[in-house]
Amino acid sequence: MASDRKSVPNDLSAFWMPFTANRQFKKAPRMFVAADGMYYTTADGRKVLDGTAGLWCCNAGHNRPRITEAVQKQVAELDYAPAFQMGHPKAFELANALRDMAPEPFEHVFYTNSGSESVETALKIAIAYHRARGEGSRTRLIGRERGYHGVNFGGISVGGIVNNRRHFGTLLTGVDHLPHTHLPEKNAFTRGQPEHGAELADELEDIVALHGAETIAAVIVEPMAGSTGVLLPPKGYLERLREITKRHGILLIFDEVITGFGRLGSSFAAEHFNVMPDMITCAKGLTNGVIPMGAVLTTNAIHDAFMQGPEHMIELFHGYTYSGNPVASAAGLATLETYREEGLFENAAALAPYWEDALHSLRGLPHVIDIRNMGLIGAIELEPIEGASTKRAFQAFLDAYEKDLLIRTTGDIIALSPPLMISKGEIDELFGKLSEVLKNLE
Ligand SMILES: Cc1ncc(COP(=O)(O)O)c(C=O)c1O
């Protein structure tokens, strides 16, 4: 023990913060100390409107009584149970509730602890599924440029955000990428799904021709790409991807870590777009961000392919110490009940037109080169400062925080995704503050 190292109050040096400009932050820290409903409270007592549902995860808002009570009760009753070869009732109850909420083909739930782990799990299931059916040559994984699938090696390999990949070596082999679908010259300022770009799905045919269908296990895409800056699927695009993958025996995985749990006004984007993949990954809104938890939803066809061989044998050699953790399961059950009881997905759908109008009213403000939206999600793309990309949007983030508004930026894009409990008054407050920020931005 290094006993001579004494912590002093307000020492920020030990915590190496994730996806953060650490040196900048530690010079001028931004600290939240409490949260309730639609607002955070800062260390200096200000109420900050949450324009991002935390990190796209607190879909029911903050400090929701049912969730808080369920977590408190569960931790006092059964804090942990082994996840392998043992069970506890709430993990099964939550799996059933998820199955009931999900579109019809999704019958089974594999638990993880994050979106990144859900992605790794789905990719592994895809490869092992083909192997279990005697198609072991299907090992290639196809992602998409600008895709975000978390930060683990599988996820960054199929992902397409350059900074998340370039520092980390050669990544997985046997991966290829579809082109992204961002076509601002044709689709700028579109409300909802863009008209142009469905044909970009046909590039999958070229990838299949290059590698051979018999080598490809799965295609993974976000049905609506969130973290890269809210890129909506062009009309007809997801349908084409589904048709091509099916024709070639390739699994289609929708990464719904952001789009799951009401963000677009439906349980999942698969339902919203009426395109059914073979697997759905989720996390975030599953527990309202309160306790880490993720899941992969699969069809019977995938699950049942593993249920063979001697019954005493483990069917899938995969899982996490905290898969289906009791406290996370309790949080998940209470979260799904809150969504249902309060009609939050319906609220998101009902408010979407008002949200859309308010968002697009920012058109014409300085530096705004595109605005995109769907459900309760929106993006404002700013013209980058020459030679200093990301700086303008980051400044907008800092200015918004000074005006008691939390927004999120990625590159030079402002992304908005408020809790689904937001009211029209709070939408007005959000865009009122944001327009002040944009009017004064250098
Ligand atoms: C589509 C998608 N996949 C995966 C992840 C990773 O989730 P986590 O940060 O919980 O690992 C995210 C996070 O934003 C995401 O948006």
PDBQT file of the ligand as one rigid body, heavy atoms in Angstrom, charges set to zero:
ROOT
HETATM    1  C1  LIG A 501     -25.513   2.053 -31.438  1.00  0.00    +0.000 C 
HETATM    2  C2  LIG A 501     -24.629   1.888 -30.242  1.00  0.00    +0.000 A 
HETATM    3  N1  LIG A 501     -24.044   0.718 -30.016  1.00  0.00    +0.000 NA
HETATM    4  C3  LIG A 501     -23.267   0.513 -28.939  1.00  0.00    +0.000 A 
HETATM    5  C4  LIG A 501     -23.030   1.528 -28.039  1.00  0.00    +0.000 A 
HETATM    6  C5  LIG A 501     -22.140   1.294 -26.875  1.00  0.00    +0.000 C 
HETATM    7  O1  LIG A 501     -22.835   1.276 -25.683  1.00  0.00    +0.000 OA
HETATM    8  P1  LIG A 501     -22.034   1.359 -24.294  1.00  0.00    +0.000 P 
HETATM    9  O2  LIG A 501     -21.443   2.709 -24.206  1.00  0.00    +0.000 OA
HETATM   10  O3  LIG A 501     -23.120   1.072 -23.269  1.00  0.00    +0.000 OA
HETATM   11  O4  LIG A 501     -21.009   0.274 -24.325  1.00  0.00    +0.000 OA
HETATM   12  C6  LIG A 501     -23.627   2.770 -28.244  1.00  0.00    +0.000 A 
HETATM   13  C7  LIG A 501     -23.390   3.883 -27.309  1.00  0.00    +0.000 C 
HETATM   14  O5  LIG A 501     -23.752   5.012 -27.535  1.00  0.00    +0.000 OA
HETATM   15  C8  LIG A 501     -24.432   2.960 -29.381  1.00  0.00    +0.000 A 
HETATM   16  O6  LIG A 501     -25.000   4.149 -29.639  1.00  0.00    +0.000 OA
ENDROOT
TORSDOF 0
